[in-house]
């Protein structure tokens, strides 16, 4: 369908038919739905007239080829103009085959596998009848108290941007109209949601426009450059105005400056929430503000459905605002090929063949191994030898709650537990198991059993962590240590003097005191997904060498938060004046730095960095800088290393970060093998937002760093020179 045909269709639509197109409802509202669908927000106070339900242009949370086809068929029977329904869902880190959570995927630093996981998720979703996924979430996050850190790839703008592009490519491919094994991507949450005050979900965000542009918007722009078809608004305020009613954010920035011409959709209930925010007196004003600001689809509130007609008929808002929103929605439906193929991709036979197929599970297992991060390994206790008797203890010893939040259709029963994974590595006589405690409940009988199991064992593997509902949306926590009963379990068992390994299942960086200071080794497994137990066992027994690196700093104490690597210096930086000086920027009772810094992760081998050289001591707009470093595997086993490149602008018009990630390369080395890694740094990569928000670089001195993480780096200097007028 060409643009003229879409415009002709728009002209034929009644006002109510147009209002229907900008209204999205959850599955239970639709004919043909056999279950409650996906409910991701409050269902109360939805007062949608029956005629508007029949006209609603998109459905949230439907799934399964049989059901989606039935919903679409019955919808089209009632639709005068034959406009098909858009079916949208939260396919965040897998449809049925569940991959590690996004924070874990970020820790893999593996863009190809990240893209492949999104491709598989799209394939399973599309064959089940889904057209749009609400992913990726690209919010930059510096506060691990916020539960939705689990959906982010971390604290760095550059890294989030490259992962955003990879995931959009994976979901969408290159031809949505003809490739019916892909889905349209909706990037979220626009914008600044990851900076909610106090790490409390849905809370206020307050920052300068310069900080917003420099840190929080880059990944959104990258996703749109990769072709993301939709943008979802955030729940929070931006400069005092809620995102879903923020005209500057959506009209001026997104539409005019960035030239985005796709669909903007609110988050669940966000339009009506303009009222409690205090910027709309009632539903009518909320509808007017949201549509005027640029929200094309209202998700799961009734402001548009009940008030747009009267607002337009009374000339309070111009009908052209509604027409442009509907036009974008129709164009999206056309891009997906729905006018020609309303049952696009949905196929029960193919669904049975490919959803959760062995090939998909194998990719999930590989990505889970790449996502695990070895944080500590005193005395080289890992990897374990299969002849040693393992005492597997803890609330996650045989727990299948390892899929994590937003694993919508992922079945816990399909997940491989840690016990099941280890059982494949050792004889049954070499593995004994006990819970010791619940996730946040104690049991004297279980504790006694755990002590007995530990005494029988040569090595203790403690499986600890958060239940999946302790993170994710509405999963904010003020105390980000492990629950007290688990810390007590650790304390009791380490007194036995046995070598002890902690495996952590969680959705955020934790305060690990009571663990790292007690045990010998710590493996951060996150929520590893369907094949989690197998992947972790692969690492514990040395079949896979861990290569993950954290993409969000682990705090020494919750009192430091936010703590992140790319922070600014102060006028009184600690250590710059005198090590014993009191009047510097510091805590009296803990370090300034993170416990584990951004980019950190250990291996079963060791890597030596040497021969760090620059092609020149100057860089110009037409002469990039070539940076080389030699990496040698000095250990006894093959392994992967993530070589990281950072830059610091020593003097700027505004304060610059102490380090900024500018590139990384993941290399594989056999024992004794060495490789020269080369980076290219351009003048464009040195640009930043100045006081007047203009974007350019400054002449002057810079430092460049390479290393295995943001802390342990080698440094060299160079100078940027620009000819006059540049």
matplotlib code that plots the C-alpha trace (Angstrom):
import matplotlib.pyplot as plt

x = [0.0, 1.5, 1.3, -1.6, -3.7, -3.0, -4.1, -7.2, -7.9, -7.5, -10.0, -12.6, -12.3, -14.8, -13.7, -14.4, -12.5, -9.4, -9.7, -9.8, -6.5, -4.8, -6.2, -4.4, -6.0, -4.8, -5.8, -8.7, -10.7, -10.7, -13.0, -11.2, -8.9, -8.8, -6.8, -5.8, -2.9, 0.1, -0.8, 2.0, 0.2, -2.9, -6.2, -8.5, -10.5, -10.5, -13.9, -13.8, -17.1, -18.0, -17.9, -14.4, -13.2, -14.3, -12.3, -9.1, -6.2, -3.7, -3.7, -1.2, -0.1, -1.7, 0.4, 0.2, -0.5, -3.9, -5.1, -3.6, -5.2, -8.5, -8.4, -7.3, -10.1, -12.8, -11.5, -11.5, -15.0, -16.1, -13.8, -15.6, -12.5, -10.6, -7.8, -5.8, -5.0, -1.4, -0.3, 2.3, 4.1, 7.1, 9.6, 12.6, 15.2, 13.4, 9.9, 9.8, 13.5, 14.7, 18.1, 20.0, 18.5, 19.8, 22.2, 23.8, 23.8, 25.6, 28.2, 29.0, 30.3, 29.3, 27.3, 26.9, 25.4, 23.2, 21.9, 21.4, 19.4, 17.1, 16.8, 15.7, 13.3, 11.8, 11.5, 9.7, 7.4, 6.6, 5.6, 3.3, 1.6, 3.3, 4.1, 5.9, 8.1, 8.6, 12.4, 15.2, 15.2, 18.2, 17.9, 21.3, 21.4, 23.7, 21.6, 21.3, 18.5, 16.3, 14.8, 14.8, 18.6, 18.0, 16.6, 19.5, 22.9, 24.5, 26.0, 27.9, 26.4, 28.6, 28.2, 24.4, 24.4, 26.1, 24.0, 20.9, 21.8, 22.6, 19.2, 17.2, 19.0, 18.2, 14.5, 13.8, 16.2, 16.1, 12.7, 9.7, 7.2, 8.5, 10.5, 7.7, 10.1, 11.0, 9.1, 9.1, 11.2, 10.0, 12.8, 12.1, 11.7, 12.0, 13.7, 15.8, 13.9, 17.0, 17.8, 14.8, 15.6, 16.5, 16.4, 12.6, 10.5, 8.2, 9.9, 11.0, 14.0, 15.8, 18.9, 20.3, 19.6, 23.3, 23.5, 20.4, 21.9, 25.4, 24.6, 20.9, 19.8, 22.7, 21.4, 18.0, 19.5, 21.5, 18.4, 16.6, 19.6, 19.4, 15.8, 13.6, 10.0, 8.5, 9.4, 7.8, 7.5, 8.8, 6.8, 9.0, 9.3, 11.8, 12.6, 9.4, 7.1, 6.0, 7.4, 4.0, 3.0, 6.3, 6.1, 9.8, 10.9, 8.7, 7.9, 11.0, 13.7, 12.4, 10.4, 12.0, 15.7, 16.0, 13.5, 11.8, 8.7, 7.6, 5.0, 5.2, 3.3, 2.8, 3.8, 1.0, -1.4, 1.1, -1.4, -3.8, -0.9, -0.6, -3.3, -1.6, 1.6, -0.2, 0.0, -3.6, -6.8, -8.8, -8.8, -9.8, -6.8, -4.5, -5.7, -5.2, -1.7, -0.6, -1.8, -0.5, 2.9, 3.0, 1.8, 0.3, -1.0, -2.4, -1.7, -4.3, -6.1, -9.3, -8.4, -8.3, -11.2, -13.5, -12.4, -10.8, -14.1, -15.4, -12.0, -11.9, -15.6, -15.1, -12.0, -9.8, -7.4, -7.0, -8.1, -4.8, -3.0, -5.2, -4.8, -1.0, -1.0, -3.3, -1.3, 1.8, 0.0, -1.4, 2.1, 3.5, 0.9, 1.8, 5.5, 4.7, 2.7, -0.5, -2.8, -1.8, -1.1, -3.2, -2.1, 1.5, 3.9, 1.5, 1.7, 0.8, 2.9, 6.0, 5.4, 5.6, 8.8, 10.9, 9.7, 12.1, 13.9, 17.4, 19.2, 17.7, 18.4, 22.0, 22.4, 20.8, 23.4, 26.3, 25.1, 24.7, 28.3, 29.5, 27.4, 28.6, 31.3, 34.0, 34.4, 36.7, 38.8, 41.2, 43.8, 42.4, 39.7, 37.8, 37.5, 36.3, 37.7, 34.9, 36.5, 35.9, 32.7, 30.5, 28.1, 25.6, 23.8, 21.5, 18.0, 19.1, 20.6, 17.7, 15.6, 14.1, 13.3, 16.3, 14.7, 14.4, 11.8, 10.1, 10.5, 6.8, 6.2, 9.3, 8.3, 10.3, 9.7, 11.8, 14.7, 17.8, 18.6, 22.1, 21.6, 20.6, 23.5, 26.1, 24.5, 25.6, 29.3, 29.8, 28.8, 25.7, 27.9, 30.0, 27.0, 25.0, 22.5, 20.6, 18.7, 20.0, 17.4, 14.8, 15.5, 14.4, 13.2, 15.0, 14.5, 16.4, 15.9, 17.2, 20.2, 21.1, 20.9, 23.1, 25.8, 25.7, 26.0, 28.9, 30.8, 30.5, 31.9, 35.3, 34.1, 31.0, 29.1, 26.7, 23.8, 22.5, 20.5, 17.3, 13.9, 12.9, 10.2, 12.9, 14.1, 12.5, 9.7, 8.4, 11.3, 13.3, 15.2, 16.8, 19.0, 20.8, 22.7, 21.6, 18.7, 20.0, 19.2, 21.5, 24.3, 23.8, 24.0, 27.3, 28.7, 27.8, 29.2, 32.5, 33.3, 33.7, 36.9, 35.9, 36.8, 33.7, 32.3, 29.3, 27.2, 24.9, 21.5, 20.3, 19.1, 21.3, 24.8, 24.7, 26.5, 28.4, 29.8, 29.2, 30.0, 33.2, 34.9, 33.9, 34.1, 37.0, 35.3, 32.3, 30.6, 28.0, 25.5, 22.6, 19.4, 20.9, 17.7, 16.5, 19.9, 21.3, 22.2, 24.0, 25.9, 27.0, 28.1, 30.2, 32.0, 32.3, 34.0, 36.2, 34.6, 34.1, 36.5, 34.5, 35.0, 32.1, 32.8, 30.4, 28.8, 27.6, 29.8, 29.2, 29.1, 31.2, 28.3, 24.7, 25.6, 27.9, 25.2, 25.3, 28.8, 30.0, 33.3, 32.7, 32.2, 33.6, 36.5, 36.0, 38.0, 39.3, 39.8, 40.9, 44.6, 45.5, 46.4, 47.7, 46.8, 46.1, 44.1, 40.7, 39.2, 38.9, 35.9, 35.7, 33.8, 35.2, 33.9, 34.4, 36.3, 35.1, 35.5, 33.3, 34.0, 34.1, 34.5, 32.9, 34.5, 35.8, 35.8, 38.3, 39.3, 40.8, 43.9, 45.9, 46.5, 49.5, 49.2, 52.4, 53.7, 51.1, 51.8, 50.2, 50.7, 51.3, 51.2, 48.6, 45.3, 43.5, 40.1, 41.6, 44.2, 42.9, 45.0, 46.0, 46.3, 48.0, 48.5, 49.9, 47.9, 49.5, 47.8, 50.3, 48.2, 47.7, 44.3, 42.7, 40.5, 38.7, 39.7, 37.7, 40.3, 38.8, 39.7, 39.1, 39.8, 39.9, 39.7, 41.9, 40.6, 37.2, 34.8, 32.6, 33.9, 34.7, 34.5, 37.6, 37.3, 35.0, 34.7, 35.4, 35.9, 36.5, 37.5, 37.0, 39.8, 40.5, 44.0, 45.5, 48.0, 51.2, 49.5, 49.8, 47.8, 48.2, 44.9, 44.4, 41.9, 41.2, 40.3, 38.9, 38.4, 34.6, 34.8, 36.2, 33.3, 30.9, 28.1, 29.3, 27.6, 25.4, 24.6, 26.6, 28.5, 32.2, 35.7, 38.2, 41.9, 44.1, 45.6, 44.0, 44.9, 44.1, 43.9, 43.7, 43.2, 41.0, 38.6, 38.0, 40.4, 43.5, 44.7, 47.8, 48.0, 49.5, 48.9, 48.1, 47.0, 44.1, 45.0, 42.4, 43.0, 41.3, 37.6, 37.1]
y = [0.0, 3.3, 6.6, 7.8, 4.7, 5.2, 8.8, 7.7, 5.2, 7.9, 10.2, 7.4, 7.0, 8.4, 10.4, 7.4, 5.0, 7.3, 7.5, 3.7, 3.5, 5.6, 3.4, 0.3, -2.3, -5.5, -8.9, -9.5, -6.8, -8.5, -11.2, -14.5, -14.1, -17.3, -16.1, -12.9, -12.2, -10.2, -7.7, -5.3, -2.6, -1.7, -2.7, -0.5, 2.5, 1.4, 2.7, 2.0, 2.1, -1.1, 0.5, 1.8, -1.6, -2.9, 0.0, -0.2, -0.4, -2.4, -5.1, -5.6, -9.0, -11.5, -14.6, -17.9, -18.4, -19.9, -17.2, -14.2, -15.4, -15.8, -12.3, -10.8, -12.7, -11.6, -8.0, -7.7, -9.1, -6.0, -3.5, -1.5, -0.6, -3.9, -2.2, -5.0, -5.0, -4.4, -7.1, -5.9, -7.6, -7.3, -9.6, -8.4, -11.2, -14.0, -15.1, -18.7, -19.5, -17.2, -15.6, -13.9, -10.7, -7.5, -6.5, -9.9, -9.7, -6.4, -8.2, -10.5, -7.5, -9.7, -7.7, -10.6, -12.9, -10.1, -9.5, -13.3, -13.5, -10.7, -12.5, -15.7, -13.9, -12.1, -15.4, -17.1, -14.1, -13.6, -17.2, -16.9, -13.9, -10.9, -7.8, -5.4, -5.9, -3.3, -3.6, -2.7, -0.7, 1.6, 3.6, 4.5, 3.5, 4.5, 3.5, -0.3, 0.3, 0.8, -2.6, -1.9, -2.0, -5.6, -4.4, -2.1, -2.8, -0.6, 2.8, 3.7, 5.7, 4.3, 0.7, 1.1, 2.6, -0.2, -2.8, -0.8, -1.0, -4.7, -5.5, -3.4, -5.1, -8.5, -7.8, -6.0, -7.3, -5.3, -5.8, -6.1, -6.2, -9.4, -11.0, -12.3, -13.8, -10.4, -7.9, -4.1, -2.7, -0.1, 1.5, 2.7, 4.7, 8.1, 9.6, 9.8, 7.0, 5.4, 8.5, 8.2, 9.9, 7.5, 4.6, 4.4, 3.4, 5.9, 8.7, 12.2, 12.8, 16.1, 16.8, 19.4, 19.2, 18.8, 15.8, 14.4, 14.8, 13.6, 10.5, 9.5, 10.2, 8.7, 5.1, 6.3, 8.1, 5.0, 2.8, 5.2, 5.3, 1.5, 1.8, 1.3, 1.8, 2.9, 4.9, 4.4, 7.4, 7.2, 7.5, 10.2, 14.0, 15.7, 19.2, 19.2, 17.9, 14.3, 12.6, 11.6, 15.3, 16.8, 18.7, 19.7, 16.1, 14.6, 17.4, 19.5, 16.9, 13.6, 14.9, 18.1, 17.7, 13.9, 13.6, 10.5, 9.8, 6.5, 5.8, 7.1, 5.0, 5.8, 3.3, 1.5, 4.1, 7.0, 9.4, 9.3, 9.6, 13.2, 13.9, 12.7, 14.2, 17.5, 18.8, 17.9, 18.6, 15.8, 13.1, 15.5, 17.8, 14.7, 13.6, 17.0, 17.4, 13.9, 14.2, 17.7, 16.6, 13.7, 10.5, 8.6, 5.6, 5.7, 2.4, 1.1, 4.2, 5.7, 9.4, 9.3, 7.0, 9.1, 12.6, 13.1, 13.4, 16.3, 18.0, 18.0, 18.9, 21.8, 22.9, 22.6, 20.5, 20.4, 17.3, 17.4, 16.2, 13.1, 12.6, 12.6, 10.1, 7.8, 8.2, 7.0, 4.0, 3.0, 3.4, 1.1, -1.5, -1.2, -1.6, -4.8, -6.0, -6.4, -5.1, -7.9, -10.4, -9.7, -13.0, -12.1, -14.9, -16.6, -20.4, -23.1, -25.8, -23.6, -22.4, -26.0, -26.6, -23.5, -22.2, -23.6, -25.7, -27.2, -24.7, -21.8, -23.3, -23.8, -20.1, -19.3, -21.5, -20.0, -16.4, -17.4, -18.6, -15.4, -13.3, -14.8, -12.7, -14.1, -11.5, -13.3, -16.5, -16.7, -19.4, -20.5, -22.5, -22.5, -24.4, -27.3, -30.8, -33.4, -35.9, -33.5, -33.9, -30.9, -29.6, -27.5, -25.3, -22.3, -21.2, -21.4, -24.8, -26.4, -23.4, -22.8, -19.1, -18.1, -16.6, -13.1, -10.4, -9.9, -13.5, -13.3, -16.7, -18.4, -21.4, -22.1, -25.8, -25.5, -23.9, -26.0, -25.5, -25.3, -28.8, -30.2, -28.6, -29.9, -33.4, -33.6, -33.0, -35.3, -38.7, -38.7, -39.8, -36.6, -34.2, -33.5, -30.7, -28.7, -25.4, -24.1, -21.4, -19.8, -16.6, -14.5, -17.0, -19.2, -22.8, -24.5, -28.0, -26.8, -25.1, -28.2, -30.2, -27.7, -28.0, -31.8, -31.5, -29.1, -31.4, -34.2, -32.1, -31.3, -27.9, -25.9, -24.2, -21.6, -20.7, -17.3, -14.4, -12.5, -13.9, -12.6, -10.3, -8.5, -6.7, -5.6, -3.0, -1.9, -3.9, -1.1, -1.9, 0.4, -2.4, -4.1, -6.7, -10.3, -11.0, -11.4, -15.2, -15.8, -13.8, -15.8, -19.1, -17.9, -17.0, -20.4, -22.5, -20.7, -21.4, -25.1, -24.1, -25.7, -24.1, -22.1, -20.7, -18.3, -18.3, -15.3, -15.1, -11.5, -8.6, -5.7, -5.0, -5.9, -4.8, -8.0, -7.5, -10.6, -12.6, -11.4, -11.1, -14.6, -16.9, -17.9, -17.3, -15.4, -16.0, -13.5, -15.4, -12.8, -14.4, -16.6, -17.8, -21.2, -22.9, -21.2, -24.2, -25.9, -22.7, -22.1, -25.7, -25.4, -22.5, -24.1, -27.2, -25.4, -26.4, -22.7, -20.0, -17.0, -13.9, -11.6, -8.1, -6.0, -3.0, -1.4, -0.8, -2.8, -0.4, -0.7, 0.6, 1.7, 5.0, 5.7, 5.5, 6.7, 5.3, 5.0, 5.0, 8.0, 10.5, 14.1, 15.3, 17.8, 20.9, 18.9, 15.4, 12.7, 11.9, 15.0, 17.2, 14.9, 11.4, 12.4, 15.5, 15.8, 18.6, 16.7, 15.0, 11.6, 9.4, 9.0, 5.5, 3.9, 4.4, 6.6, 3.9, 1.0, -2.5, -3.8, -1.2, -1.0, -3.4, -5.7, -9.5, -12.3, -15.3, -18.7, -17.5, -14.3, -11.6, -9.3, -5.8, -4.4, -2.4, 0.3, 2.9, 5.8, 6.5, 10.2, 12.5, 14.7, 14.1, 16.4, 16.4, 14.8, 12.6, 10.0, 8.4, 4.8, 3.1, -0.3, -2.6, -6.2, -8.7, -12.0, -15.0, -15.8, -18.5, -22.2, -22.2, -20.5, -17.5, -14.4, -10.9, -7.7, -5.0, -1.6, 1.8, 5.0, 8.7, 11.7, 15.3, 17.0, 20.6, 21.4, 24.3, 22.2, 19.5, 16.3, 12.7, 11.1, 8.4, 7.7, 4.3, 4.9, 1.3, -2.3, -5.5, -9.1, -11.4, -15.1, -16.3, -19.8, -20.2, -18.3, -16.6, -12.9, -10.5, -6.8, -5.0, -1.8, 1.0, 4.0, 7.2, 10.1, 13.8, 13.2, 10.9, 13.7, 16.0, 16.9, 19.2, 22.6, 25.1, 26.4, 22.8, 23.0, 19.8, 20.0, 19.2, 21.4, 21.7, 20.6, 17.7, 14.3, 11.0, 7.6, 4.4, 0.7, -2.1, -5.0, -2.7, 1.0, 1.0, -1.1, 0.8, 1.9, 5.6, 7.7, 11.4, 13.1, 16.5, 17.6, 20.3, 22.0, 24.5, 27.9, 27.9, 24.2]
z = [0.0, -1.1, 0.8, -1.4, -0.5, 3.2, 2.9, 1.1, 3.8, 6.4, 4.6, 4.7, 8.5, 10.9, 13.9, 16.2, 13.9, 14.2, 18.0, 18.0, 16.2, 18.9, 21.7, 22.9, 25.2, 26.8, 25.6, 28.0, 26.2, 22.8, 21.3, 20.7, 23.7, 25.7, 28.7, 30.6, 28.4, 29.6, 32.4, 33.2, 35.1, 37.1, 35.4, 37.5, 36.3, 32.6, 31.4, 27.7, 25.8, 24.0, 20.5, 21.2, 22.3, 18.8, 17.2, 19.3, 16.9, 18.9, 21.5, 24.3, 25.5, 23.1, 22.2, 20.5, 16.8, 17.2, 19.6, 17.8, 14.5, 16.2, 17.7, 14.4, 12.5, 14.8, 14.9, 11.1, 10.9, 12.9, 11.2, 8.5, 6.6, 7.1, 9.1, 10.8, 14.5, 15.8, 18.3, 20.8, 23.7, 26.0, 24.4, 26.5, 26.7, 24.9, 24.0, 25.2, 25.0, 27.7, 27.4, 30.3, 31.4, 29.5, 32.3, 31.9, 28.1, 28.5, 30.7, 27.7, 25.7, 22.7, 20.2, 17.8, 20.4, 21.6, 18.1, 17.6, 20.8, 19.6, 16.3, 18.0, 20.3, 17.2, 15.4, 18.2, 18.8, 15.1, 14.5, 17.5, 16.1, 17.7, 15.5, 17.9, 20.9, 23.6, 23.5, 23.8, 27.0, 26.7, 29.8, 31.3, 35.0, 37.8, 40.8, 41.5, 43.9, 40.9, 40.0, 36.3, 36.1, 35.1, 31.8, 31.0, 29.7, 32.3, 33.1, 30.0, 27.1, 24.4, 25.4, 25.8, 22.3, 20.5, 22.3, 21.4, 17.7, 17.9, 19.5, 17.1, 14.1, 15.7, 16.3, 13.0, 10.3, 7.1, 5.6, 8.0, 5.2, 3.7, 6.5, 8.7, 11.2, 12.5, 14.7, 15.0, 17.8, 20.3, 22.1, 25.7, 28.0, 26.5, 28.4, 31.5, 33.3, 34.6, 36.7, 39.0, 42.4, 45.1, 42.7, 43.3, 40.3, 38.7, 40.7, 39.7, 37.4, 37.6, 35.5, 33.1, 29.4, 28.8, 31.1, 29.4, 26.0, 26.9, 28.9, 28.7, 25.1, 23.1, 23.2, 22.0, 19.1, 18.3, 18.3, 16.0, 13.7, 13.6, 12.4, 15.5, 14.4, 17.7, 20.8, 24.2, 26.6, 30.2, 33.4, 34.9, 34.5, 32.2, 33.4, 35.5, 32.8, 32.6, 29.5, 28.2, 28.1, 27.2, 24.0, 24.0, 24.4, 21.7, 19.2, 19.4, 20.1, 18.8, 15.7, 14.7, 15.7, 15.3, 12.4, 13.8, 11.9, 13.6, 16.2, 19.8, 22.4, 26.1, 28.8, 30.6, 32.0, 31.6, 29.9, 32.8, 35.2, 34.1, 36.6, 39.8, 38.4, 38.7, 35.2, 34.1, 36.0, 34.5, 31.8, 29.1, 29.8, 30.1, 26.6, 25.1, 26.6, 25.5, 21.9, 21.6, 22.9, 20.4, 22.0, 19.1, 21.0, 24.6, 26.3, 28.8, 29.9, 28.6, 28.1, 24.3, 24.0, 26.1, 25.5, 22.1, 20.3, 22.4, 22.4, 18.6, 18.2, 20.6, 18.7, 21.9, 19.8, 16.1, 14.2, 12.3, 15.5, 15.5, 11.7, 11.9, 14.8, 12.9, 9.7, 11.5, 12.9, 9.5, 8.0, 10.6, 9.9, 6.2, 6.9, 8.7, 5.7, 7.7, 5.1, 2.7, 5.5, 8.6, 10.1, 9.4, 10.5, 12.8, 12.1, 14.6, 12.8, 12.6, 16.1, 17.4, 15.4, 16.3, 19.7, 22.3, 19.7, 20.7, 18.5, 20.3, 23.7, 22.7, 21.9, 25.2, 26.9, 25.1, 25.9, 29.5, 29.8, 28.1, 30.6, 33.8, 35.6, 37.8, 40.5, 42.9, 42.7, 45.7, 45.4, 42.0, 43.7, 40.4, 38.2, 40.3, 39.7, 39.1, 41.6, 44.5, 46.4, 46.0, 48.7, 46.8, 49.3, 49.2, 48.2, 44.5, 44.7, 42.9, 42.2, 38.7, 39.5, 37.3, 34.3, 35.8, 35.3, 32.0, 31.0, 30.1, 28.5, 29.8, 31.9, 35.1, 34.5, 31.3, 33.1, 34.0, 37.6, 39.0, 40.6, 37.3, 35.5, 38.0, 37.9, 34.3, 35.3, 38.3, 39.5, 41.8, 44.7, 44.3, 44.8, 47.9, 48.2, 50.8, 50.8, 54.1, 54.1, 51.9, 49.9, 52.8, 55.4, 57.9, 58.8, 61.6, 60.0, 56.7, 58.3, 60.2, 56.9, 55.2, 57.9, 57.6, 53.8, 54.1, 56.5, 54.0, 51.1, 49.8, 48.4, 49.1, 46.3, 47.7, 45.4, 46.6, 45.3, 44.9, 43.8, 40.4, 42.0, 44.0, 40.9, 37.6, 37.3, 40.8, 42.3, 43.9, 47.1, 49.6, 51.0, 48.2, 50.2, 50.1, 52.4, 56.0, 56.3, 53.3, 54.9, 58.1, 56.1, 54.6, 58.0, 59.5, 56.7, 56.2, 59.8, 58.7, 56.9, 53.6, 50.2, 49.3, 46.1, 45.9, 42.8, 42.6, 41.0, 40.9, 38.7, 40.0, 41.3, 45.0, 48.1, 48.5, 52.0, 54.0, 50.9, 49.2, 52.5, 53.6, 50.6, 48.3, 44.9, 43.6, 40.3, 39.2, 37.2, 37.1, 36.0, 33.3, 31.6, 30.4, 30.1, 33.2, 35.2, 32.3, 31.6, 35.1, 35.5, 32.3, 34.0, 37.4, 36.0, 33.5, 30.3, 29.6, 30.7, 32.1, 30.1, 31.3, 32.5, 34.5, 32.8, 36.0, 39.1, 42.2, 45.2, 48.3, 50.2, 49.4, 50.9, 47.9, 45.3, 42.6, 42.1, 38.5, 36.7, 34.3, 37.1, 37.3, 39.3, 42.0, 43.1, 46.0, 44.6, 47.1, 46.8, 44.7, 47.7, 50.4, 51.3, 54.9, 54.0, 55.6, 53.5, 50.3, 48.6, 50.4, 52.8, 56.3, 56.6, 53.1, 49.9, 47.1, 44.5, 43.7, 45.2, 41.6, 38.8, 35.5, 33.0, 35.7, 35.4, 36.0, 33.9, 34.6, 32.7, 32.9, 30.3, 30.0, 28.4, 26.8, 23.9, 24.3, 21.6, 19.7, 16.1, 17.0, 19.9, 18.1, 16.5, 14.0, 12.3, 9.2, 11.0, 13.4, 16.1, 15.8, 19.2, 19.5, 22.5, 22.7, 24.7, 25.8, 27.4, 30.2, 31.7, 31.1, 29.4, 26.4, 27.2, 25.9, 27.0, 26.6, 25.8, 26.7, 25.4, 27.5, 26.9, 29.2, 28.1, 30.6, 30.2, 28.8, 28.7, 31.0, 33.4, 31.6, 32.9, 34.4, 31.8, 28.9, 27.1, 23.4, 22.1, 23.0, 21.3, 22.5, 21.5, 22.0, 22.9, 23.4, 26.2, 25.3, 22.3, 21.8, 19.6, 18.7, 19.2, 17.2, 17.8, 15.7, 17.6, 15.6, 16.4, 16.2, 19.2, 21.3, 20.8, 23.7, 24.6, 25.7, 27.9, 25.1, 24.1, 20.9, 20.1, 19.1, 20.4, 22.1, 21.3, 24.1, 26.0, 26.4, 28.0, 26.5, 28.5, 27.7, 30.1, 31.2, 33.1, 33.9, 36.9, 35.9, 32.9, 31.1, 30.1, 27.3, 26.3, 23.1, 21.9, 19.7, 17.2, 14.9, 12.2, 12.6, 12.1, 12.7]

ax = plt.figure().add_subplot(projection="3d")
ax.plot(x, y, z, "-o")
ax.set_aspect("equal")
plt.show()
